[in-house]
Amino acid sequence: MRILVVDDHPLMAEALEVAMRTLDRATHVETAGNLRAAIERAAQAGFDLCLLDLGLPDCTGLEALEKMRASLPALPVVVVSGVG
C-alpha cells in the first residue's frame, strides 16, 4: 500500500508515518508539508490513501479537503487534525 501523509508539523507527519508502517511493513509512506506539494506528488505517483491535516500553511480548514478531492477524486482521503 502507498500512503501520502500531508501535515506541516514534522513530528506529527513522522508519527503518522511510523504508525502506518507499523500496521504493515510493506507499506510505502511519503510525506508532504503543504497542499500544493501533496497534490503535485500525488499526481505523479499513485497512492492508495491520503492522510490529510486540515491545518496546512497554504490552505485552511475544509478548503484543503475540497481542493484535494477536486484534484484527485479517486484518491481516498482521511482527515486528521489536532484541532477539535
C-alpha positions in Angstrom: 0.0 0.0 0.0 1.2 3.5 -0.8 0.2 6.3 1.6 0.6 10.0 1.4 0.8 11.9 4.7 0.1 15.6 4.4 1.0 17.6 7.5 3.1 20.6 8.1 4.2 19.6 11.6 7.3 17.2 11.2 6.7 15.3 14.4 3.0 14.6 13.5 4.0 13.6 10.0 6.6 11.3 11.4 4.2 9.8 13.9 1.7 9.0 11.3 4.3 7.6 9.0 5.6 5.2 11.8 2.0 4.2 12.7 1.2 3.3 9.1 4.4 1.3 8.7 3.8 -0.5 12.0 0.5 -1.8 10.6 2.2 -3.3 7.5 6.0 -3.2 6.9 5.4 -3.4 3.2 3.6 0.0 3.3 5.3 2.8 1.4 4.7 6.2 3.1 5.7 9.6 1.7 5.1 13.0 3.3 4.3 16.5 2.1 4.2 19.6 4.2 1.7 21.6 2.3 -1.3 21.1 -0.1 0.5 22.2 -3.3 3.3 19.7 -2.8 0.9 17.0 -1.8 -1.2 17.4 -5.0 1.9 17.5 -7.2 3.3 14.4 -5.6 0.0 12.5 -5.7 -0.5 13.4 -9.3 3.0 12.0 -10.2 2.9 8.9 -8.0 -0.1 6.7 -7.4 -1.2 6.5 -3.8 -3.8 4.2 -2.3 -4.6 6.6 0.6 -4.0 10.2 1.8 -3.9 11.2 5.4 -4.7 15.0 5.3 -4.3 17.6 8.0 -6.7 20.4 7.8 -4.3 23.0 9.3 -1.9 23.5 6.4 0.0 26.7 5.8 -1.2 27.2 2.2 -4.8 26.2 2.7 -7.2 26.4 5.7 -9.9 24.1 7.0 -12.1 22.2 4.7 -10.8 24.1 1.7 -7.8 21.6 1.8 -10.1 18.7 1.6 -12.1 20.3 -1.2 -9.0 21.0 -3.3 -7.6 17.6 -2.8 -10.9 15.9 -3.8 -11.2 18.2 -6.9 -7.6 17.5 -8.0 -7.6 13.7 -7.2 -11.2 12.5 -7.0 -10.3 8.8 -7.0 -7.8 9.1 -4.1 -9.4 8.1 -0.7 -8.7 10.8 1.9 -8.8 10.5 5.7 -8.8 13.8 7.6 -6.5 14.0 10.6 -6.4 17.1 12.7 -5.3 18.2 16.2 -8.0 20.8 16.3 -11.4 19.8 17.6 
